[in-house]
Amino acid sequence: LQNAELGKRAPRWIRDNEVTMCMKCKEPFNALTRRRHHCRACGHVVCWKCSDYKAHLEYDGNKLNKVCKDCYHVIIGCTDSEEKKKKGILEIESAEVSGNSVICSFLQYMEKSKPWQKAWCVIPKQEALVLYMYGAPQDVKALATIPLLGYTVDDTPKSADLPHSFKLTQSKSVHSFAADNEELKQKWLKVIHLAVKGETPECQNE
């Protein structure tokens, strides 16, 4: 919702399983802090610390509702200048980059000898040579970024369990990925083969 509409219209609620961290302070949800709250103004999933605000919402008959810190400031008309400080590179929201990306999908990811994990991978249009990895599609902070330029691509699967895998290597860093099917793997490879050479890939999200 646009700022002007906050509190005037009911928001779309982001489902609990679409995020792995508070959408405001980026605190990961875990067994201890698993209480997830919804901001009644923007619909974002936030932790208890960030939902400790109340504001009168027009769409709910001006009743006091739980809202997040950002919406609270907007609704009561107080701006927080510090909030406007530039976001760090990892703090670009996944939904923001996914909506304007060359390619995005879930991939299995493995670094060194750690276990495989599922990651939401995105190559944004405005940074078509960087691969962003998020825990989930709605997360507000990337877990990692890989600048693709100069990497070597090895697309021969090493394991029969993950036949659609490929690997990116550069000196000592090795990143292994696996797609759910061959078609998705080829889409990613098409983009990555260009990006490692410093060429801007075509959009694959159609």
N, C-alpha and C positions, 0 to 999 in steps of 0.2 A: 504494500500500500504506500502511496505517496504520503509525505508528511502531512499535507493538508487534510488527508482523509483519515488519519489515525484517530481511532475512537468514534468516527462517524459511521464506519462500515465494519461489519464483522470480517476479520482476516481469514485467510486460508491457513489452517493449522498445519504446521510441518509435523509429520509423524515422528514419534520417538525413535523409530528404527532408521530414520533417514540421517541421523546425526550421531557422532561418537563423542562430541564435545559441546560445551555450552556455546551457543552462537554469539554470545557477547564477550565473555572473558577468556574463551578458548580452553577453559579447564576441562580435561577429559572426564567423561562420566565413568565411574567405576563402581565397584561393589559398595564402597563406602559413601560416595557422593552420588548414589544412583538416583536420587530424587530429581526427576526432571519436571520442570514447570513450563507451562505455556504462557507467554505474554498474551493477555487478552486483547491487546491493541494491534500487534504486528504478527502474532501467530508463531513467533520463533520459540524454539526450545531453549530454555535457559536454566542455569543452576540456581540453587536457593539464594545464593548471595546476590545474583543479578535480578531476582524476581521479587526482591524485598521492597517493592514500591507499589503505591496504590493511586489510581487516578479515576476521575468520573468519566465514564465512557458513554457518549451520546447514543450509540446504537443499542445500549443496554439500559435505556431509560435513565441515563446519568447516574447509575449506581456505581459505587466504588468497586473497582476490579483490580486484580493483580496485574501489574505491567512491568516491563523491564526498564532498566535505568534510562536507556535512550528515549523510549517512548514517553516516559515520565517527563523528561526534560522538554520534549517537543510539545506534549499536551499542556503542561502548565506554563509553556512559553518561556522556558529558561534555556539559553543555549550554553553548551559546555564547550568553550573554545578549545580545551585540551583534546576533546574527542575528535577535533578536526585535524589533529596532527597526522601527517602522512602515514599511511599504512606501510608496514614493512613488506618486502617482496613475498614472504610466505603468507601474508595476511590477506591476500586477495581471495574473496569468497569463491568457493567452488562453483556455486550456482552462477555467479557472475562470469567466470571464465568458461564454464561448460556451455553457457548460452551463446558464447561468441568464440567458438573454438574450431580448430582445424579438424580435430578428432577427439572424442572422449568416450571412454567405456570402462567397465571393470576389467582388470587384468590381475592375474596372480603375480606376485612379486617376491623375489628372493635376493637377499644381499648376502654376500659371502656364504657362511654356512648356516645362517639363520633359517628357521622354518619358512615355508611359503606362506604368504599372507595375501588376502584380497585387498586390492587398492583401487580407488577410483582415479584413473589416469586421464590427464587432460593436456593437450597441446593448444594453448590459446592463440588466436589469430594475431594478437598484437605482439606476442613473443613466440613466433612459430618455431623457434629453435630451442625452446625450453620445454621439458616435460615436467608437469606438476603432478604430484601424487597426494591424494587425499584419502582419509579413512572412509568417507562416505560422501555421496553426491551433494549433500547440503552443508557439509562442514565449512567453517569459516576460516580455517587456516590449513595450509598445506603441510603435510608431514615432511615432505622433501621436494627439492627441485633438482632436475638433472639438465645442465646445459649440454645439448646434444652435439654441438659442433666438435668435430675431431674424434668422436667415438667410432669404434669399429663394430660393425653389426655381424653377428654370427647367427644364422637362422637354422642351424641344424639341431633338432631337438636332442637333448642328452638323455632324457628319460622317457621310457615308454608310457609312464603314467601321465605325462604332460606332453603329448605329441605336438601341440601347437605352441611350442616355446621358442624364444629367441633370446639372444644375449647381447648386451652392449658392453664393450670393454675399452678402457683407455688406461694405459700404463697399469697402475695397480688396482684401479676401481673396476669392479665387474658387477653389472646389474642384470639379473635374469628375469624375464617376463614370460607369462604363458597366457594365451588367449583361450576362450572357450571353444573356438572352432577355427578351422583353417582360413575361412573367409575374413574373419576379424583380424587374424594374425597378418594376413596379406595387406589389409587396409593399413594397419599400423606400420608394417615394414615399408610400404610405399611412401608414407610420410617421413619415417625416420631415415630412410636411405637418402632423401633429399636434405633433411635437416642436418645430418652429420657432415654434409658437404657445404653447409651454409646456404643452401637454396631454400626459398620459401615454398613449402608444399601447398598443394591445392586442398580445398576443404573436402573432407571425406564424410561429413556428417549427414549428407543428404539421404 
